[in-house]
């Protein structure tokens, strides 16, 4: 059985909104989620999050802290054939840039917490909860 794959996701908060990307490729093709991807060998979690943020959106961010970790599974319904990712959510502060989709992102957008409750918006698992956590952490810090 393969081992879980570590990945970092960038939870960037700006003006009480989070930046999401709509994925072009599996897993979660067509769904909105945080910019992110696999952590390269020798790369720190925070470096992976800000690198993926820049590659997928053109946004430069500063990693602040690890928010949480999540399990994500892809593949068919058989547990033995699913790929297991451990997503490490990193809270980031916007430094510069205007979001534009790149790499494996079809679209980018800033979303308020209220917008994430739109039932027509296809969200990857736990996106709304992680967004709430990120926005509340930034508000607690006065940002």
C-alpha positions in Angstrom: 0.0 0.0 0.0 1.4 3.4 -0.9 2.2 6.0 1.7 0.2 9.2 2.2 1.5 12.2 0.1 2.2 15.4 2.0 0.9 18.5 0.4 0.5 22.2 1.4 -2.4 24.4 0.7 -2.2 28.2 1.0 -5.1 29.8 2.9 -4.5 33.4 1.9 -6.8 36.0 3.6 -7.2 39.5 2.3 -10.0 41.9 3.2 -11.8 39.1 5.1 -11.9 37.0 1.9 -10.1 33.9 0.9 -8.5 33.2 -2.4 -9.6 30.0 -4.1 -8.8 28.3 -7.4 -11.0 26.1 -9.6 -9.0 23.0 -10.4 -8.3 21.9 -14.0 -7.0 18.4 -13.1 -7.8 15.5 -10.8 -8.2 15.2 -7.9 -11.2 17.6 -7.6 -11.2 18.8 -11.3 -13.8 21.5 -11.6 -14.0 22.1 -7.8 -13.0 25.2 -6.0 -10.2 24.8 -3.4 -7.1 26.5 -2.0 -4.0 26.8 -4.1 -1.6 24.0 -3.2 0.2 20.9 -4.1 2.8 18.4 -3.2 5.7 19.3 -0.9 9.0 18.8 -2.7 11.8 16.9 -1.0 13.9 19.4 1.1 11.2 22.0 1.0 9.6 23.4 4.1 5.8 23.4 4.5 5.6 27.2 4.4 7.8 27.4 1.3 5.6 24.8 -0.5 2.5 26.8 0.3 3.8 30.1 -0.9 5.4 28.5 -4.0 2.2 26.8 -5.0 0.3 30.1 -4.3 2.6 32.0 -6.7 2.6 29.2 -9.3 -1.2 28.8 -9.4 -2.4 32.4 -8.9 0.5 34.9 -9.4 -0.1 36.1 -5.8 2.9 36.6 -3.6 2.1 35.7 0.0 3.9 35.4 3.4 3.3 32.2 5.4 2.2 33.0 8.9 1.4 29.6 10.6 0.1 26.2 10.1 -3.7 26.2 10.6 -4.7 22.5 10.4 -4.1 19.3 8.6 -6.7 17.3 6.6 -6.9 13.9 4.9 -7.9 13.9 1.3 -8.5 10.7 -0.8 -8.7 10.3 -4.6 -9.4 7.4 -6.8 -12.1 4.9 -6.8 -14.2 3.7 -3.9 -11.8 0.8 -3.0 -9.6 2.0 -0.1 -6.7 0.0 -1.3 -6.6 1.9 -4.7 -7.2 5.4 -3.3 -4.4 7.9 -3.2 -4.1 9.5 0.3 -3.0 13.1 0.6 -2.3 14.9 3.9 -3.1 18.5 3.2 -1.3 20.9 5.5 -3.2 24.2 5.6 -0.9 27.2 5.9 -2.3 30.6 6.8 -0.8 33.3 4.5 -0.9 37.1 4.3 -1.3 38.7 0.9 1.8 40.6 -0.1 1.2 41.6 -3.7 -0.3 40.6 -7.0 -3.6 40.3 -8.8 -4.9 36.7 -9.0 -4.8 35.1 -12.4 -5.2 31.3 -13.1 -2.0 29.4 -14.0 -0.5 26.0 -13.7 -3.5 23.7 -13.0 -6.0 26.4 -12.1 -8.9 27.2 -14.4 -10.1 30.2 -12.5 -9.3 32.2 -9.4 -11.5 34.2 -7.1 -11.8 36.0 -3.8 -14.7 34.6 -1.7 -16.3 35.8 1.5 -17.5 33.2 4.0 -21.1 34.0 3.0 -20.3 33.2 -0.7 -18.9 29.8 0.3 -22.4 28.8 1.4 -23.8 29.1 -2.1 -25.1 25.6 -2.9 -24.2 26.1 -6.6 -20.5 26.5 -5.8 -18.6 23.2 -6.1 -16.2 23.2 -3.2 -13.6 20.6 -2.3 -14.1 18.9 1.0 -13.6 21.1 4.1 -12.9 24.4 2.2 -15.6 26.4 4.0 -14.4 25.2 7.4 -10.7 25.9 6.7 -11.7 29.4 5.3 -13.6 30.2 8.5 -10.6 29.1 10.5 -8.3 31.3 8.5 -10.5 34.4 8.5 -11.0 34.1 12.3 -7.3 33.7 12.9 -6.5 36.8 10.8 -9.4 38.8 12.5 -8.0 37.8 16.0 -4.6 39.2 14.9 -6.3 42.5 13.8 -5.8 41.9 10.1 
